[in-house]
């Protein structure tokens, strides 16, 4: 972990919700919406782009802002505690 500071409320450095994003890759029936296949890393078909978004998002436990982790880290780096 690195220090965080919320870029929105600019005061919260200690209370955060860490949202771990674990994608589930599926193939659904276009008509019914039923899941027909749940893919794993091993059987993902060649036409299916694997999830490439961030592994986690961070929510400020004070104002509720949800952003990528880097936003909180960068703001903390620019406003270090003395
Ligand atoms: Zn905040």
PDB file of the backbone (N, CA, C, O) and the ligand in Angstrom, with CONECT records:
HET     ZN  A 101       1
ATOM      1  N   UNK A   1       0.842  -1.202   0.000  1.00  0.00           N
ATOM      2  CA  UNK A   1       0.000   0.000   0.000  1.00  0.00           C
ATOM      3  C   UNK A   1       0.877   1.251   0.000  1.00  0.00           C
ATOM      4  O   UNK A   1       1.997   1.247   0.511  1.00  0.00           O
ATOM      5  N   UNK A   2       0.344   2.304  -0.578  1.00  0.00           N
ATOM      6  CA  UNK A   2       0.988   3.611  -0.548  1.00  0.00           C
ATOM      7  C   UNK A   2       0.008   4.581   0.098  1.00  0.00           C
ATOM      8  O   UNK A   2      -1.185   4.293   0.198  1.00  0.00           O
ATOM      9  N   UNK A   3       0.515   5.736   0.538  1.00  0.00           N
ATOM     10  CA  UNK A   3      -0.403   6.720   1.114  1.00  0.00           C
ATOM     11  C   UNK A   3      -1.443   7.176   0.094  1.00  0.00           C
ATOM     12  O   UNK A   3      -1.138   7.350  -1.086  1.00  0.00           O
ATOM     13  N   UNK A   4      -2.671   7.364   0.564  1.00  0.00           N
ATOM     14  CA  UNK A   4      -3.757   7.880  -0.269  1.00  0.00           C
ATOM     15  C   UNK A   4      -4.194   9.231   0.290  1.00  0.00           C
ATOM     16  O   UNK A   4      -4.111   9.479   1.493  1.00  0.00           O
ATOM     17  N   UNK A   5      -4.653  10.085  -0.595  1.00  0.00           N
ATOM     18  CA  UNK A   5      -5.366  11.295  -0.191  1.00  0.00           C
ATOM     19  C   UNK A   5      -6.476  11.514  -1.205  1.00  0.00           C
ATOM     20  O   UNK A   5      -6.229  11.485  -2.410  1.00  0.00           O
ATOM     21  N   UNK A   6      -7.680  11.731  -0.735  1.00  0.00           N
ATOM     22  CA  UNK A   6      -8.817  11.896  -1.648  1.00  0.00           C
ATOM     23  C   UNK A   6      -8.702  13.225  -2.386  1.00  0.00           C
ATOM     24  O   UNK A   6      -8.620  14.278  -1.753  1.00  0.00           O
ATOM     25  N   UNK A   7      -8.695  13.188  -3.740  1.00  0.00           N
ATOM     26  CA  UNK A   7      -8.580  14.423  -4.525  1.00  0.00           C
ATOM     27  C   UNK A   7      -9.877  15.238  -4.555  1.00  0.00           C
ATOM     28  O   UNK A   7      -9.892  16.361  -5.059  1.00  0.00           O
ATOM     29  N   UNK A   8     -10.943  14.686  -4.027  1.00  0.00           N
ATOM     30  CA  UNK A   8     -12.216  15.415  -4.031  1.00  0.00           C
ATOM     31  C   UNK A   8     -12.429  16.190  -2.731  1.00  0.00           C
ATOM     32  O   UNK A   8     -12.561  17.414  -2.749  1.00  0.00           O
ATOM     33  N   UNK A   9     -12.462  15.477  -1.605  1.00  0.00           N
ATOM     34  CA  UNK A   9     -12.704  16.184  -0.336  1.00  0.00           C
ATOM     35  C   UNK A   9     -11.400  16.731   0.259  1.00  0.00           C
ATOM     36  O   UNK A   9     -11.418  17.586   1.144  1.00  0.00           O
ATOM     37  N   UNK A  10     -10.271  16.221  -0.246  1.00  0.00           N
ATOM     38  CA  UNK A  10      -8.950  16.767   0.073  1.00  0.00           C
ATOM     39  C   UNK A  10      -8.543  16.655   1.542  1.00  0.00           C
ATOM     40  O   UNK A  10      -7.554  17.261   1.955  1.00  0.00           O
ATOM     41  N   UNK A  11      -9.284  15.896   2.324  1.00  0.00           N
ATOM     42  CA  UNK A  11      -8.932  15.783   3.738  1.00  0.00           C
ATOM     43  C   UNK A  11      -8.748  14.338   4.173  1.00  0.00           C
ATOM     44  O   UNK A  11      -7.974  14.059   5.089  1.00  0.00           O
ATOM     45  N   UNK A  12      -9.451  13.418   3.525  1.00  0.00           N
ATOM     46  CA  UNK A  12      -9.408  12.036   3.988  1.00  0.00           C
ATOM     47  C   UNK A  12      -8.142  11.316   3.528  1.00  0.00           C
ATOM     48  O   UNK A  12      -7.890  11.171   2.332  1.00  0.00           O
ATOM     49  N   UNK A  13      -7.353  10.867   4.509  1.00  0.00           N
ATOM     50  CA  UNK A  13      -6.148  10.085   4.215  1.00  0.00           C
ATOM     51  C   UNK A  13      -6.212   8.694   4.825  1.00  0.00           C
ATOM     52  O   UNK A  13      -5.271   7.915   4.679  1.00  0.00           O
ATOM     53  N   UNK A  14      -7.300   8.372   5.501  1.00  0.00           N
ATOM     54  CA  UNK A  14      -7.267   7.154   6.304  1.00  0.00           C
ATOM     55  C   UNK A  14      -8.437   6.194   6.104  1.00  0.00           C
ATOM     56  O   UNK A  14      -8.307   5.009   6.409  1.00  0.00           O
ATOM     57  N   UNK A  15      -9.562   6.666   5.606  1.00  0.00           N
ATOM     58  CA  UNK A  15     -10.720   5.767   5.495  1.00  0.00           C
ATOM     59  C   UNK A  15     -11.079   5.524   4.029  1.00  0.00           C
ATOM     60  O   UNK A  15     -11.501   6.440   3.323  1.00  0.00           O
ATOM     61  N   UNK A  16     -10.905   4.277   3.582  1.00  0.00           N
ATOM     62  CA  UNK A  16     -11.141   3.960   2.169  1.00  0.00           C
ATOM     63  C   UNK A  16     -11.819   2.612   2.022  1.00  0.00           C
ATOM     64  O   UNK A  16     -11.657   1.725   2.860  1.00  0.00           O
ATOM     65  N   UNK A  17     -12.573   2.468   0.956  1.00  0.00           N
ATOM     66  CA  UNK A  17     -13.109   1.176   0.561  1.00  0.00           C
ATOM     67  C   UNK A  17     -12.333   0.703  -0.667  1.00  0.00           C
ATOM     68  O   UNK A  17     -12.333   1.359  -1.708  1.00  0.00           O
ATOM     69  N   UNK A  18     -11.678  -0.433  -0.527  1.00  0.00           N
ATOM     70  CA  UNK A  18     -10.926  -0.993  -1.646  1.00  0.00           C
ATOM     71  C   UNK A  18     -11.839  -1.958  -2.397  1.00  0.00           C
ATOM     72  O   UNK A  18     -12.298  -2.958  -1.845  1.00  0.00           O
ATOM     73  N   UNK A  19     -12.090  -1.643  -3.649  1.00  0.00           N
ATOM     74  CA  UNK A  19     -13.004  -2.444  -4.471  1.00  0.00           C
ATOM     75  C   UNK A  19     -12.169  -3.323  -5.389  1.00  0.00           C
ATOM     76  O   UNK A  19     -11.575  -2.847  -6.357  1.00  0.00           O
ATOM     77  N   UNK A  20     -12.133  -4.603  -5.074  1.00  0.00           N
ATOM     78  CA  UNK A  20     -11.359  -5.525  -5.907  1.00  0.00           C
ATOM     79  C   UNK A  20     -12.212  -5.959  -7.086  1.00  0.00           C
ATOM     80  O   UNK A  20     -13.320  -6.466  -6.914  1.00  0.00           O
ATOM     81  N   UNK A  21     -11.694  -5.758  -8.260  1.00  0.00           N
ATOM     82  CA  UNK A  21     -12.461  -6.035  -9.467  1.00  0.00           C
ATOM     83  C   UNK A  21     -11.989  -7.351 -10.091  1.00  0.00           C
ATOM     84  O   UNK A  21     -10.903  -7.430 -10.666  1.00  0.00           O
ATOM     85  N   UNK A  22     -12.817  -8.359  -9.967  1.00  0.00           N
ATOM     86  CA  UNK A  22     -12.484  -9.651 -10.548  1.00  0.00           C
ATOM     87  C   UNK A  22     -13.507  -9.946 -11.629  1.00  0.00           C
ATOM     88  O   UNK A  22     -14.674 -10.208 -11.342  1.00  0.00           O
ATOM     89  N   UNK A  23     -13.060  -9.900 -12.865  1.00  0.00           N
ATOM     90  CA  UNK A  23     -13.995 -10.090 -13.969  1.00  0.00           C
ATOM     91  C   UNK A  23     -14.323 -11.563 -14.164  1.00  0.00           C
ATOM     92  O   UNK A  23     -13.455 -12.428 -14.047  1.00  0.00           O
ATOM     93  N   UNK A  24     -15.578 -11.829 -14.461  1.00  0.00           N
ATOM     94  CA  UNK A  24     -15.989 -13.174 -14.837  1.00  0.00           C
ATOM     95  C   UNK A  24     -16.360 -13.121 -16.313  1.00  0.00           C
ATOM     96  O   UNK A  24     -17.267 -12.387 -16.705  1.00  0.00           O
ATOM     97  N   UNK A  25     -15.658 -13.900 -17.129  1.00  0.00           N
ATOM     98  CA  UNK A  25     -15.923 -13.891 -18.561  1.00  0.00           C
ATOM     99  C   UNK A  25     -16.984 -14.933 -18.885  1.00  0.00           C
ATOM    100  O   UNK A  25     -16.853 -16.103 -18.526  1.00  0.00           O
ATOM    101  N   UNK A  26     -18.029 -14.494 -19.564  1.00  0.00           N
ATOM    102  CA  UNK A  26     -19.130 -15.406 -19.861  1.00  0.00           C
ATOM    103  C   UNK A  26     -19.572 -15.251 -21.312  1.00  0.00           C
ATOM    104  O   UNK A  26     -19.318 -14.236 -21.960  1.00  0.00           O
ATOM    105  N   UNK A  27     -20.236 -16.283 -21.793  1.00  0.00           N
ATOM    106  CA  UNK A  27     -20.942 -16.205 -23.065  1.00  0.00           C
ATOM    107  C   UNK A  27     -22.413 -16.403 -22.754  1.00  0.00           C
ATOM    108  O   UNK A  27     -22.802 -17.409 -22.161  1.00  0.00           O
ATOM    109  N   UNK A  28     -23.220 -15.451 -23.149  1.00  0.00           N
ATOM    110  CA  UNK A  28     -24.644 -15.552 -22.824  1.00  0.00           C
ATOM    111  C   UNK A  28     -25.474 -15.765 -24.088  1.00  0.00           C
ATOM    112  O   UNK A  28     -25.064 -15.413 -25.194  1.00  0.00           O
ATOM    113  N   UNK A  29     -26.630 -16.341 -23.891  1.00  0.00           N
ATOM    114  CA  UNK A  29     -27.567 -16.512 -24.996  1.00  0.00           C
ATOM    115  C   UNK A  29     -28.146 -15.145 -25.370  1.00  0.00           C
ATOM    116  O   UNK A  29     -28.714 -14.464 -24.516  1.00  0.00           O
ATOM    117  N   UNK A  30     -28.007 -14.734 -26.644  1.00  0.00           N
ATOM    118  CA  UNK A  30     -28.434 -13.384 -27.041  1.00  0.00           C
ATOM    119  C   UNK A  30     -29.927 -13.136 -26.821  1.00  0.00           C
ATOM    120  O   UNK A  30     -30.340 -11.999 -26.594  1.00  0.00           O
ATOM    121  N   UNK A  31     -30.723 -14.178 -26.886  1.00  0.00           N
ATOM    122  CA  UNK A  31     -32.168 -14.023 -26.733  1.00  0.00           C
ATOM    123  C   UNK A  31     -32.601 -14.029 -25.273  1.00  0.00           C
ATOM    124  O   UNK A  31     -33.307 -13.133 -24.811  1.00  0.00           O
ATOM    125  N   UNK A  32     -32.160 -15.059 -24.558  1.00  0.00           N
ATOM    126  CA  UNK A  32     -32.678 -15.272 -23.202  1.00  0.00           C
ATOM    127  C   UNK A  32     -31.813 -14.616 -22.131  1.00  0.00           C
ATOM    128  O   UNK A  32     -32.282 -14.352 -21.023  1.00  0.00           O
ATOM    129  N   UNK A  33     -30.548 -14.354 -22.462  1.00  0.00           N
ATOM    130  CA  UNK A  33     -29.634 -13.819 -21.457  1.00  0.00           C
ATOM    131  C   UNK A  33     -29.045 -14.879 -20.541  1.00  0.00           C
ATOM    132  O   UNK A  33     -28.277 -14.566 -19.631  1.00  0.00           O
ATOM    133  N   UNK A  34     -29.406 -16.130 -20.783  1.00  0.00           N
ATOM    134  CA  UNK A  34     -28.863 -17.220 -19.961  1.00  0.00           C
ATOM    135  C   UNK A  34     -27.372 -17.379 -20.218  1.00  0.00           C
ATOM    136  O   UNK A  34     -26.911 -17.287 -21.356  1.00  0.00           O
ATOM    137  N   UNK A  35     -26.622 -17.620 -19.140  1.00  0.00           N
ATOM    138  CA  UNK A  35     -25.194 -17.885 -19.284  1.00  0.00           C
ATOM    139  C   UNK A  35     -24.995 -19.282 -19.865  1.00  0.00           C
ATOM    140  O   UNK A  35     -25.440 -20.278 -19.293  1.00  0.00           O
ATOM    141  N   UNK A  36     -24.319 -19.335 -21.009  1.00  0.00           N
ATOM    142  CA  UNK A  36     -24.083 -20.624 -21.665  1.00  0.00           C
ATOM    143  C   UNK A  36     -22.703 -21.163 -21.368  1.00  0.00           C
ATOM    144  O   UNK A  36     -22.519 -22.374 -21.244  1.00  0.00           O
ATOM    145  N   UNK A  37     -21.719 -20.266 -21.252  1.00  0.00           N
ATOM    146  CA  UNK A  37     -20.352 -20.687 -20.951  1.00  0.00           C
ATOM    147  C   UNK A  37     -19.763 -19.713 -19.938  1.00  0.00           C
ATOM    148  O   UNK A  37     -19.894 -18.499 -20.091  1.00  0.00           O
ATOM    149  N   UNK A  38     -19.112 -20.247 -18.898  1.00  0.00           N
ATOM    150  CA  UNK A  38     -18.270 -19.427 -18.023  1.00  0.00           C
ATOM    151  C   UNK A  38     -16.830 -19.772 -18.345  1.00  0.00           C
ATOM    152  O   UNK A  38     -16.391 -20.908 -18.171  1.00  0.00           O
ATOM    153  N   UNK A  39     -16.103 -18.768 -18.819  1.00  0.00           N
ATOM    154  CA  UNK A  39     -14.732 -19.019 -19.242  1.00  0.00           C
ATOM    155  C   UNK A  39     -13.771 -18.954 -18.067  1.00  0.00           C
ATOM    156  O   UNK A  39     -13.999 -18.245 -17.086  1.00  0.00           O
ATOM    157  N   UNK A  40     -12.698 -19.709 -18.194  1.00  0.00           N
ATOM    158  CA  UNK A  40     -11.545 -19.544 -17.310  1.00  0.00           C
ATOM    159  C   UNK A  40     -10.405 -19.031 -18.178  1.00  0.00           C
ATOM    160  O   UNK A  40     -10.570 -18.887 -19.390  1.00  0.00           O
ATOM    161  N   UNK A  41      -9.265 -18.757 -17.587  1.00  0.00           N
ATOM    162  CA  UNK A  41      -8.120 -18.300 -18.371  1.00  0.00           C
ATOM    163  C   UNK A  41      -7.720 -19.332 -19.417  1.00  0.00           C
ATOM    164  O   UNK A  41      -7.135 -18.989 -20.444  1.00  0.00           O
ATOM    165  N   UNK A  42      -8.032 -20.579 -19.158  1.00  0.00           N
ATOM    166  CA  UNK A  42      -7.570 -21.660 -20.029  1.00  0.00           C
ATOM    167  C   UNK A  42      -8.452 -21.866 -21.263  1.00  0.00           C
ATOM    168  O   UNK A  42      -7.973 -22.276 -22.320  1.00  0.00           O
ATOM    169  N   UNK A  43      -9.742 -21.576 -21.114  1.00  0.00           N
ATOM    170  CA  UNK A  43     -10.621 -21.927 -22.239  1.00  0.00           C
ATOM    171  C   UNK A  43     -11.257 -20.713 -22.917  1.00  0.00           C
ATOM    172  O   UNK A  43     -12.225 -20.860 -23.663  1.00  0.00           O
ATOM    173  N   UNK A  44     -10.718 -19.510 -22.663  1.00  0.00           N
ATOM    174  CA  UNK A  44     -11.264 -18.304 -23.302  1.00  0.00           C
ATOM    175  C   UNK A  44     -11.084 -18.418 -24.816  1.00  0.00           C
ATOM    176  O   UNK A  44      -9.992 -18.726 -25.294  1.00  0.00           O
ATOM    177  N   UNK A  45     -12.157 -18.168 -25.566  1.00  0.00           N
ATOM    178  CA  UNK A  45     -12.015 -18.355 -27.009  1.00  0.00           C
ATOM    179  C   UNK A  45     -11.322 -17.152 -27.643  1.00  0.00           C
ATOM    180  O   UNK A  45     -11.243 -16.076 -27.050  1.00  0.00           O
ATOM    181  N   UNK A  46     -10.824 -17.359 -28.855  1.00  0.00           N
ATOM    182  CA  UNK A  46      -9.929 -16.385 -29.484  1.00  0.00           C
ATOM    183  C   UNK A  46     -10.620 -15.061 -29.800  1.00  0.00           C
ATOM    184  O   UNK A  46      -9.949 -14.043 -29.965  1.00  0.00           O
ATOM    185  N   UNK A  47     -11.941 -15.059 -29.886  1.00  0.00           N
ATOM    186  CA  UNK A  47     -12.653 -13.826 -30.220  1.00  0.00           C
ATOM    187  C   UNK A  47     -13.014 -13.012 -28.977  1.00  0.00           C
ATOM    188  O   UNK A  47     -13.555 -11.911 -29.077  1.00  0.00           O
ATOM    189  N   UNK A  48     -12.706 -13.569 -27.808  1.00  0.00           N
ATOM    190  CA  UNK A  48     -13.116 -12.934 -26.555  1.00  0.00           C
ATOM    191  C   UNK A  48     -11.927 -12.182 -25.951  1.00  0.00           C
ATOM    192  O   UNK A  48     -10.921 -12.787 -25.582  1.00  0.00           O
ATOM    193  N   UNK A  49     -12.055 -10.864 -25.855  1.00  0.00           N
ATOM    194  CA  UNK A  49     -10.989 -10.053 -25.262  1.00  0.00           C
ATOM    195  C   UNK A  49     -11.027 -10.192 -23.745  1.00  0.00           C
ATOM    196  O   UNK A  49     -12.049  -9.903 -23.123  1.00  0.00           O
ATOM    197  N   UNK A  50      -9.920 -10.634 -23.142  1.00  0.00           N
ATOM    198  CA  UNK A  50      -9.914 -10.762 -21.679  1.00  0.00           C
ATOM    199  C   UNK A  50      -9.986  -9.396 -21.003  1.00  0.00           C
ATOM    200  O   UNK A  50      -9.602  -8.380 -21.584  1.00  0.00           O
ATOM    201  N   UNK A  51     -10.481  -9.387 -19.771  1.00  0.00           N
ATOM    202  CA  UNK A  51     -10.570  -8.152 -19.001  1.00  0.00           C
ATOM    203  C   UNK A  51      -9.200  -7.508 -18.871  1.00  0.00           C
ATOM    204  O   UNK A  51      -8.226  -8.163 -18.502  1.00  0.00           O
ATOM    205  N   UNK A  52      -9.134  -6.216 -19.178  1.00  0.00           N
ATOM    206  CA  UNK A  52      -7.839  -5.538 -19.070  1.00  0.00           C
ATOM    207  C   UNK A  52      -7.970  -4.224 -18.314  1.00  0.00           C
ATOM    208  O   UNK A  52      -7.140  -3.326 -18.459  1.00  0.00           O
ATOM    209  N   UNK A  53      -9.016  -4.122 -17.508  1.00  0.00           N
ATOM    210  CA  UNK A  53      -9.186  -2.932 -16.684  1.00  0.00           C
ATOM    211  C   UNK A  53      -8.366  -3.034 -15.404  1.00  0.00           C
ATOM    212  O   UNK A  53      -7.656  -4.017 -15.189  1.00  0.00           O
ATOM    213  N   UNK A  54      -8.469  -2.014 -14.556  1.00  0.00           N
ATOM    214  CA  UNK A  54      -7.684  -2.016 -13.322  1.00  0.00           C
ATOM    215  C   UNK A  54      -8.129  -3.116 -12.362  1.00  0.00           C
ATOM    216  O   UNK A  54      -9.306  -3.474 -12.321  1.00  0.00           O
ATOM    217  N   UNK A  55      -7.182  -3.649 -11.592  1.00  0.00           N
ATOM    218  CA  UNK A  55      -7.471  -4.728 -10.640  1.00  0.00           C
ATOM    219  C   UNK A  55      -8.316  -4.225  -9.476  1.00  0.00           C
ATOM    220  O   UNK A  55      -9.070  -4.989  -8.873  1.00  0.00           O
ATOM    221  N   UNK A  56      -8.187  -2.926  -9.161  1.00  0.00           N
ATOM    222  CA  UNK A  56      -9.011  -2.396  -8.086  1.00  0.00           C
ATOM    223  C   UNK A  56      -9.348  -0.929  -8.283  1.00  0.00           C
ATOM    224  O   UNK A  56      -8.648  -0.185  -8.969  1.00  0.00           O
ATOM    225  N   UNK A  57     -10.433  -0.551  -7.664  1.00  0.00           N
ATOM    226  CA  UNK A  57     -10.821   0.848  -7.586  1.00  0.00           C
ATOM    227  C   UNK A  57     -10.869   1.199  -6.108  1.00  0.00           C
ATOM    228  O   UNK A  57     -10.965   0.323  -5.248  1.00  0.00           O
ATOM    229  N   UNK A  58     -10.800   2.501  -5.826  1.00  0.00           N
ATOM    230  CA  UNK A  58     -10.818   2.967  -4.449  1.00  0.00           C
ATOM    231  C   UNK A  58     -11.982   3.925  -4.257  1.00  0.00           C
ATOM    232  O   UNK A  58     -12.210   4.825  -5.065  1.00  0.00           O
ATOM    233  N   UNK A  59     -12.714   3.711  -3.165  1.00  0.00           N
ATOM    234  CA  UNK A  59     -13.755   4.670  -2.809  1.00  0.00           C
ATOM    235  C   UNK A  59     -13.337   5.402  -1.540  1.00  0.00           C
ATOM    236  O   UNK A  59     -12.918   4.786  -0.560  1.00  0.00           O
ATOM    237  N   UNK A  60     -13.460   6.720  -1.576  1.00  0.00           N
ATOM    238  CA  UNK A  60     -13.194   7.528  -0.391  1.00  0.00           C
ATOM    239  C   UNK A  60     -14.251   7.216   0.662  1.00  0.00           C
ATOM    240  O   UNK A  60     -15.450   7.262   0.386  1.00  0.00           O
ATOM    241  N   UNK A  61     -13.793   6.899   1.874  1.00  0.00           N
ATOM    242  CA  UNK A  61     -14.714   6.566   2.955  1.00  0.00           C
ATOM    243  C   UNK A  61     -15.343   7.791   3.594  1.00  0.00           C
ATOM    244  O   UNK A  61     -16.134   7.674   4.529  1.00  0.00           O
ATOM    245  N   UNK A  62     -14.991   8.963   3.090  1.00  0.00           N
ATOM    246  CA  UNK A  62     -15.556  10.193   3.629  1.00  0.00           C
ATOM    247  C   UNK A  62     -16.590  10.796   2.679  1.00  0.00           C
ATOM    248  O   UNK A  62     -17.732  11.031   3.076  1.00  0.00           O
ATOM    249  N   UNK A  63     -16.197  11.050   1.419  1.00  0.00           N
ATOM    250  CA  UNK A  63     -17.126  11.710   0.486  1.00  0.00           C
ATOM    251  C   UNK A  63     -17.732  10.753  -0.529  1.00  0.00           C
ATOM    252  O   UNK A  63     -18.703  11.102  -1.200  1.00  0.00           O
ATOM    253  N   UNK A  64     -17.175   9.547  -0.652  1.00  0.00           N
ATOM    254  CA  UNK A  64     -17.792   8.558  -1.531  1.00  0.00           C
ATOM    255  C   UNK A  64     -17.248   8.531  -2.952  1.00  0.00           C
ATOM    256  O   UNK A  64     -17.716   7.738  -3.769  1.00  0.00           O
ATOM    257  N   UNK A  65     -16.272   9.377  -3.267  1.00  0.00           N
ATOM    258  CA  UNK A  65     -15.685   9.392  -4.603  1.00  0.00           C
ATOM    259  C   UNK A  65     -15.085   8.025  -4.941  1.00  0.00           C
ATOM    260  O   UNK A  65     -14.392   7.427  -4.118  1.00  0.00           O
ATOM    261  N   UNK A  66     -15.351   7.535  -6.148  1.00  0.00           N
ATOM    262  CA  UNK A  66     -14.734   6.298  -6.624  1.00  0.00           C
ATOM    263  C   UNK A  66     -13.804   6.637  -7.783  1.00  0.00           C
ATOM    264  O   UNK A  66     -14.218   7.233  -8.777  1.00  0.00           O
ATOM    265  N   UNK A  67     -12.543   6.247  -7.639  1.00  0.00           N
ATOM    266  CA  UNK A  67     -11.553   6.552  -8.667  1.00  0.00           C
ATOM    267  C   UNK A  67     -10.526   5.433  -8.719  1.00  0.00           C
ATOM    268  O   UNK A  67     -10.488   4.566  -7.847  1.00  0.00           O
ATOM    269  N   UNK A  68      -9.694   5.464  -9.757  1.00  0.00           N
ATOM    270  CA  UNK A  68      -8.580   4.538  -9.789  1.00  0.00           C
ATOM    271  C   UNK A  68      -7.608   4.849  -8.651  1.00  0.00           C
ATOM    272  O   UNK A  68      -7.494   5.988  -8.197  1.00  0.00           O
ATOM    273  N   UNK A  69      -6.914   3.804  -8.209  1.00  0.00           N
ATOM    274  CA  UNK A  69      -5.979   3.946  -7.089  1.00  0.00           C
ATOM    275  C   UNK A  69      -4.961   5.056  -7.354  1.00  0.00           C
ATOM    276  O   UNK A  69      -4.592   5.806  -6.450  1.00  0.00           O
ATOM    277  N   UNK A  70      -4.514   5.146  -8.609  1.00  0.00           N
ATOM    278  CA  UNK A  70      -3.454   6.090  -8.946  1.00  0.00           C
ATOM    279  C   UNK A  70      -3.860   7.534  -8.640  1.00  0.00           C
ATOM    280  O   UNK A  70      -3.006   8.354  -8.302  1.00  0.00           O
ATOM    281  N   UNK A  71      -5.141   7.852  -8.755  1.00  0.00           N
ATOM    282  CA  UNK A  71      -5.607   9.214  -8.460  1.00  0.00           C
ATOM    283  C   UNK A  71      -5.373   9.569  -6.998  1.00  0.00           C
ATOM    284  O   UNK A  71      -4.960  10.685  -6.681  1.00  0.00           O
ATOM    285  N   UNK A  72      -5.642   8.611  -6.106  1.00  0.00           N
ATOM    286  CA  UNK A  72      -5.454   8.843  -4.671  1.00  0.00           C
ATOM    287  C   UNK A  72      -3.972   8.896  -4.308  1.00  0.00           C
ATOM    288  O   UNK A  72      -3.557   9.697  -3.471  1.00  0.00           O
ATOM    289  N   UNK A  73      -3.176   8.030  -4.949  1.00  0.00           N
ATOM    290  CA  UNK A  73      -1.735   7.998  -4.670  1.00  0.00           C
ATOM    291  C   UNK A  73      -1.070   9.278  -5.164  1.00  0.00           C
ATOM    292  O   UNK A  73      -0.240   9.861  -4.467  1.00  0.00           O
ATOM    293  N   UNK A  74      -1.440   9.716  -6.377  1.00  0.00           N
ATOM    294  CA  UNK A  74      -0.817  10.902  -6.945  1.00  0.00           C
ATOM    295  C   UNK A  74      -1.138  12.145  -6.107  1.00  0.00           C
ATOM    296  O   UNK A  74      -0.277  12.999  -5.895  1.00  0.00           O
ATOM    297  N   UNK A  75      -2.389  12.234  -5.634  1.00  0.00           N
ATOM    298  CA  UNK A  75      -2.768  13.396  -4.840  1.00  0.00           C
ATOM    299  C   UNK A  75      -2.042  13.408  -3.497  1.00  0.00           C
ATOM    300  O   UNK A  75      -1.666  14.469  -2.999  1.00  0.00           O
ATOM    301  N   UNK A  76      -1.846  12.226  -2.916  1.00  0.00           N
ATOM    302  CA  UNK A  76      -1.092  12.120  -1.667  1.00  0.00           C
ATOM    303  C   UNK A  76       0.368  12.522  -1.881  1.00  0.00           C
ATOM    304  O   UNK A  76       0.983  13.154  -1.022  1.00  0.00           O
ATOM    305  N   UNK A  77       0.911  12.145  -3.039  1.00  0.00           N
ATOM    306  CA  UNK A  77       2.310  12.488  -3.327  1.00  0.00           C
ATOM    307  C   UNK A  77       2.505  13.979  -3.508  1.00  0.00           C
ATOM    308  O   UNK A  77       3.571  14.511  -3.199  1.00  0.00           O
ATOM    309  N   UNK A  78       1.486  14.655  -4.006  1.00  0.00           N
ATOM    310  CA  UNK A  78       1.577  16.099  -4.203  1.00  0.00           C
ATOM    311  C   UNK A  78       1.273  16.884  -2.917  1.00  0.00           C
ATOM    312  O   UNK A  78       1.540  18.082  -2.831  1.00  0.00           O
ATOM    313  N   UNK A  79       0.726  16.202  -1.950  1.00  0.00           N
ATOM    314  CA  UNK A  79       0.349  16.867  -0.690  1.00  0.00           C
ATOM    315  C   UNK A  79       0.805  16.012   0.490  1.00  0.00           C
ATOM    316  O   UNK A  79      -0.005  15.473   1.244  1.00  0.00           O
ATOM    317  N   UNK A  80       2.102  15.908   0.623  1.00  0.00           N
ATOM    318  CA  UNK A  80       2.648  15.022   1.640  1.00  0.00           C
ATOM    319  C   UNK A  80       2.428  15.582   3.042  1.00  0.00           C
ATOM    320  O   UNK A  80       2.415  16.793   3.261  1.00  0.00           O
ATOM    321  N   UNK A  81       2.255  14.651   3.983  1.00  0.00           N
ATOM    322  CA  UNK A  81       2.191  15.044   5.390  1.00  0.00           C
ATOM    323  C   UNK A  81       3.596  15.425   5.839  1.00  0.00           C
ATOM    324  O   UNK A  81       4.551  14.704   5.550  1.00  0.00           O
ATOM    325  N   UNK A  82       3.733  16.526   6.529  1.00  0.00           N
ATOM    326  CA  UNK A  82       5.066  16.932   6.978  1.00  0.00           C
ATOM    327  C   UNK A  82       5.431  16.241   8.286  1.00  0.00           C
ATOM    328  O   UNK A  82       6.519  16.461   8.818  1.00  0.00           O
TER     329      UNK A  82
HETATM  330 ZN    ZN A 101     -13.198  12.159  -0.360  1.00  0.00          ZN
END
